[in-house]
Amino acid sequence: MAISTLSLASLLLVLPLSGTAASSEFEAPRPIACCELALTINNASDWIADSDDHICGLSSLRALSNPAKVSYSKLWDATPEIKRMIREGIDPESAEGIQLQQEATDRILEACKSVSDDQDHCSVWKAISHEDGRKIPDITKKVKATFSE
């Protein structure tokens, strides 16, 4: 981002002193130096993920330090509950099917938490990447290994 005629030292943003709109007195705006703006911009997360892909652990991208990822579809198919649904032809829309799907979801969550804690990962995601292209550890096999029938 380039600033043409203004120097960074002279760039000021103006924000109100108070966050309350109900103030009866006029409050003069407080100038914010551009170095504060730069600090705010540089605090933006370099992690790329959708909140829907979060499974467990830290969910704020700004707080992540060592996340892991899993292939959720592989885990789903490997749960005893989903294997049973397929083996016995249980309708996913039936009460029993809905219950088994919830149990499969709970099993995956608990297994992800356990493996994540053992491996010192701050969170587990279905999909996550980093702007710098670093490799994100895939713990699918280790999570899958915790499933028992």
N, C-alpha and C positions, 0 to 999 in steps of 0.2 A: 504494500500500500504506500503510495507516494503522495507527499504534500508539496505542491508546487511553490507557491509564493509565501506561504506561512512557514516559519520555523517551528519545530516541535516545541521549543521553549515558550513560544508566544501563543500557542494554541490553547484555548480555554473553553471548557464546556460549562454551561450554567445549569445547575440543578437546584430545586428548592431545598431549604434547610430542614424542613419538616415533612414527614410523610402524611400528615393529617390534612385533610381537605376542609375540616370544620373550623379551622382557625379564623377568629374574627379580625385579627390584626394582619396587616400586610407583612410578609416576611421577605426580606431581601434574599435573592438567590445567592448561593455559595458557588464561587468559581472552583472548578476542578482542573488541576494542572494536567497536561497531556501525559505526563509520566504515570499518573494514576490510571488513565485510559489505557495506556500500553500494558500495564500490569494486568488489567481486567481482560484484555484481549489475549494476552499470552497465557492466561489461566484456562483457556478453552481446552477441552479434551481432544487428544489425538486418537482416541479409541473410536471405532466406528461400529455401532451396534443398534439394533432396534429393541426397544423396551420389551416387546412381545417375545424376544428371544432369550430373555433372562430366565434362568432356572433357579439359582440360589446364590447366596452370598451378596456382596455389594452390588447395588443396582445403579449407582451413580457413576457414569463414565469418568467423571473427574476424579473419583476416588480410587479407580482401579490401578493395581500395580502388577499383578501376576494372575490374570484370568486364564481359565481353561475353556475348552469347547467340547461338545459331544455331538454325535450323530443321533439326534432324538428319534428318528424313524427306526434306526437299528435297535436302539434300546427298547422302544415301544414293542417292536416285533419279538424281542427276546424275553419279555416279561412272561412269567408263568400265567398271568391272568389273560393276556392276549392270545397266548398259545392255546389256552383252554377254550377261549371263545371260538377260535378257528376250528380246533379239534372237535368240539361238541356242536358247532353250528349255532352258537348263541347269537341271537339278533342284537346288534349294538344298540338298538332303540328300545329294547325291552328293559324292565327294571333290573334284571340280573346282568344284562350287558352294560348298562350304565354303571352299576355297582362295580363290576370287574374293571371297567375303564378307569374309574376313580382310584381303585386299588393299584392299578398299573401306574397311574400318574404319581400316586403317593410313594410307591416303591422306587420309581426313578428319582424323585426328589430326594428321598432319604439316602439313596445310594450315591447320588451326586454330592450331597453334603458330606458324607463320610469320606469319600475318595478325595474330595476337594480339601478337607481338613488334613487328611493324611499327607497330601502332596503340597501343602502350604499354598494353595491357590486362593485368591481373594474372592472368586466368584466362578460360576459355571454358566455358559451360554450355549444356545443352539447354533448361533452364528455370531462371530465377532472378528474384527480385524483391527490393525493399527495403520495409521497413515504411513509409517516408515517401512511397512511391509514385513515386520518381524513375524516369525512363526509362532502361532498360538498352540500350546500343547493340547493334543486331543486325548482325552481320558476315557473315551468310549469303551475300549476293551477292559479297562480296570473297573469301570462302573458295571459293565455287563457281567463281569466275573463275580460280582456280589450277589447276583440273582440266584435264588434257589427255589425249587418247586415244592 
